[in-house]
Amino acid sequence: MSEQTTPDEVVEHGNETVDPNEASVVANQAETEHDDAATGNDEGDVAADYLEELLDIVDLDGDIDIEIRGERTFISIQAEDGGEELQDLVGSRGEVLDALQELTRLAVLASTGERTRLVLDINGHRSARNEELRRLAEEAVTKVKDTGEAVHLEPMSAYERKIVHDFVAEAGLVSESEGEAKRRHVVVSAE
């Protein structure tokens, strides 16, 4: 037997009229849908909004693109004029870009409650650096194969070390990270 509601007990929800007994169910459903949207794969949107606000604050223009590769979000900012307008956001060795990437990750964490491994690139810096790292790794692999001695590479970020480790593994050699903090670097060896 169902309960009868009087007109005073009717609750409005959007264009629908809902029985007060069902109102809490509708409210909970709406809240769950909102939470699902916020914790879904919208980290790219949160990051893009954060970066767009930052560009507005520093009065710079750039086109922001979001790409999902596997389970990782890649955000790239390209200067609209194709020039070096955004170079200050990269820094001389990418240190400003790394810091900005970490700030963006923190903004996503604050907004979604979820950690992210998003990668930020500005004006193709990371792409160019990846090619440079590949060349460095190739040179180290060749030297190790020729001399049998271990080769120590320059200090680099964890992200860059991962790229080198992957390339060295593909070449059939061994690599490991040594050093502390900013002096952490890759050592390539035959064993």
C-alpha positions as CSV (number, residue, x, y, z in Angstrom):
1,M,0.0,0.0,0.0
2,S,1.5,3.4,-1.0
3,E,1.3,6.5,1.1
4,Q,-0.7,9.5,-0.2
5,T,0.9,12.9,-0.2
6,T,-0.9,16.2,0.1
7,P,-0.1,19.2,-2.1
8,D,1.7,20.8,0.8
9,E,4.1,17.9,1.0
10,V,5.1,18.0,-2.7
11,V,8.8,18.9,-3.4
12,E,9.9,20.4,-6.7
13,H,13.0,19.0,-8.4
14,G,13.8,20.5,-11.8
15,N,10.8,20.1,-13.9
16,E,9.5,17.2,-11.8
17,T,7.3,17.0,-8.8
18,V,8.7,14.6,-6.3
19,D,7.1,12.9,-3.3
20,P,9.0,14.0,-0.1
21,N,9.8,10.4,0.7
22,E,11.7,10.3,-2.6
23,A,13.2,13.7,-2.4
24,S,16.2,12.6,-0.4
25,V,16.8,9.8,-2.9
26,V,16.8,12.3,-5.8
27,A,19.1,14.7,-3.9
28,N,21.5,11.9,-3.1
29,Q,21.4,10.7,-6.8
30,A,22.2,14.3,-8.0
31,E,25.1,14.6,-5.5
32,T,26.5,11.2,-6.6
33,E,26.3,12.2,-10.2
34,H,28.1,15.5,-9.5
35,D,30.8,13.7,-7.5
36,D,31.3,11.1,-10.3
37,A,31.7,13.9,-12.8
38,A,34.2,15.7,-10.5
39,T,36.3,12.6,-9.8
40,G,36.0,11.2,-13.4
41,N,38.7,11.9,-15.9
42,D,38.3,15.6,-15.7
43,E,41.7,16.2,-14.3
44,G,42.6,17.6,-17.7
45,D,39.8,20.1,-17.5
46,V,40.8,21.2,-14.0
47,A,44.4,21.5,-15.0
48,A,43.5,23.5,-18.1
49,D,41.3,25.9,-16.1
50,Y,44.1,26.4,-13.6
51,L,46.7,27.1,-16.3
52,E,44.3,29.4,-18.2
53,E,43.8,31.4,-15.1
54,L,47.6,31.5,-14.6
55,L,48.1,32.7,-18.2
56,D,45.5,35.4,-17.6
57,I,47.3,36.6,-14.4
58,V,50.7,36.9,-16.1
59,D,49.0,38.3,-19.2
60,L,50.3,35.7,-21.6
61,D,48.4,34.0,-24.5
62,G,48.6,30.3,-25.3
63,D,46.6,27.5,-26.8
64,I,46.0,24.7,-24.3
65,D,45.5,21.2,-25.6
66,I,44.5,18.1,-23.5
67,E,45.4,14.6,-24.6
68,I,44.9,11.3,-22.8
69,R,47.4,8.6,-23.5
70,G,46.7,5.4,-21.6
71,E,45.9,6.5,-18.1
72,R,48.1,9.7,-18.2
73,T,46.9,13.2,-19.1
74,F,49.2,15.3,-21.2
75,I,48.6,19.1,-21.3
76,S,50.4,21.2,-23.8
77,I,50.5,25.0,-24.0
78,Q,51.6,26.5,-27.3
79,A,52.3,30.2,-27.8
80,E,49.6,31.6,-30.1
81,D,52.2,33.4,-32.2
82,G,54.5,30.4,-32.3
83,G,57.2,32.5,-30.7
84,E,59.0,32.5,-27.4
85,E,56.3,34.4,-25.5
86,L,56.0,31.5,-23.0
87,Q,59.7,30.7,-22.6
88,D,59.8,32.3,-19.1
89,L,57.3,29.5,-18.1
90,V,59.8,26.9,-19.2
91,G,63.1,28.3,-17.7
92,S,66.6,27.8,-19.0
93,R,66.6,24.0,-18.3
94,G,62.9,23.3,-17.8
95,E,63.0,24.0,-14.0
96,V,60.2,26.5,-14.2
97,L,58.1,24.1,-16.3
98,D,58.7,21.3,-13.7
99,A,57.6,23.6,-10.9
100,L,54.5,24.7,-12.8
101,Q,53.7,21.0,-13.5
102,E,53.8,20.3,-9.8
103,L,51.6,23.3,-9.0
104,T,49.1,22.1,-11.6
105,R,49.1,18.6,-10.1
106,L,48.4,20.2,-6.7
107,A,45.5,22.2,-8.1
108,V,44.1,19.0,-9.5
109,L,44.5,17.2,-6.2
110,A,42.8,20.1,-4.3
111,S,39.9,20.1,-6.7
112,T,39.3,16.4,-7.2
113,G,40.9,14.8,-4.2
114,E,42.8,12.5,-6.5
115,R,46.5,12.4,-7.2
116,T,47.5,12.9,-10.8
117,R,50.5,12.1,-12.9
118,L,49.7,14.6,-15.6
119,V,52.5,15.9,-17.8
120,L,52.7,19.5,-18.8
121,D,54.6,20.7,-21.9
122,I,55.1,24.3,-23.0
123,N,56.1,25.2,-26.6
124,G,57.3,21.6,-27.2
125,H,60.0,21.8,-24.6
126,R,59.5,18.3,-23.3
127,S,59.3,16.8,-26.8
128,A,62.6,18.4,-27.7
129,R,64.1,17.4,-24.4
130,N,63.0,13.8,-25.0
131,E,64.9,13.7,-28.2
132,E,68.0,15.2,-26.4
133,L,67.7,12.5,-23.7
134,R,67.4,9.8,-26.3
135,R,70.6,11.1,-27.9
136,L,72.4,11.2,-24.6
137,A,71.2,7.6,-23.8
138,E,72.4,6.4,-27.2
139,E,75.8,7.9,-26.7
140,A,76.1,6.4,-23.2
141,V,75.0,2.9,-24.5
142,T,77.6,3.1,-27.3
143,K,80.3,4.2,-24.9
144,V,79.5,1.4,-22.4
145,K,79.5,-1.2,-25.2
146,D,82.8,0.1,-26.6
147,T,84.7,0.5,-23.3
148,G,82.8,-1.8,-20.8
149,E,82.9,1.1,-18.3
150,A,79.9,2.6,-16.6
151,V,78.8,6.1,-17.8
152,H,77.4,8.7,-15.4
153,L,74.9,11.1,-17.1
154,E,74.1,14.6,-16.0
155,P,71.6,15.2,-13.1
156,M,68.0,15.2,-14.2
157,S,64.4,15.0,-13.0
158,A,62.7,11.7,-12.2
159,Y,60.6,12.0,-15.3
160,E,63.7,12.5,-17.5
161,R,65.5,9.6,-15.7
162,K,62.6,7.3,-16.5
163,I,62.9,8.1,-20.2
164,V,66.6,7.3,-20.1
165,H,66.0,4.1,-18.1
166,D,63.4,2.9,-20.6
167,F,65.8,3.6,-23.6
168,V,68.7,1.9,-21.9
169,A,66.6,-1.2,-21.2
170,E,65.5,-1.3,-24.8
171,A,69.2,-1.3,-25.8
172,G,69.7,-4.3,-23.5
173,L,71.9,-2.6,-20.9
174,V,71.3,-1.8,-17.3
175,S,70.8,1.6,-15.7
176,E,70.2,2.9,-12.2
177,S,69.7,6.2,-10.5
178,E,72.4,7.4,-8.1
179,G,72.9,10.6,-6.0
180,E,70.6,12.7,-3.8
181,A,68.1,15.4,-4.6
182,K,69.2,17.7,-7.4
183,R,72.3,15.6,-8.0
184,R,70.4,12.4,-8.8
185,H,71.5,11.0,-12.1
186,V,71.5,7.9,-14.3
187,V,74.4,5.5,-14.4
188,V,74.5,3.2,-17.5
189,S,76.4,-0.1,-17.3
190,A,76.7,-3.4,-19.0
191,E,75.7,-5.4,-15.9
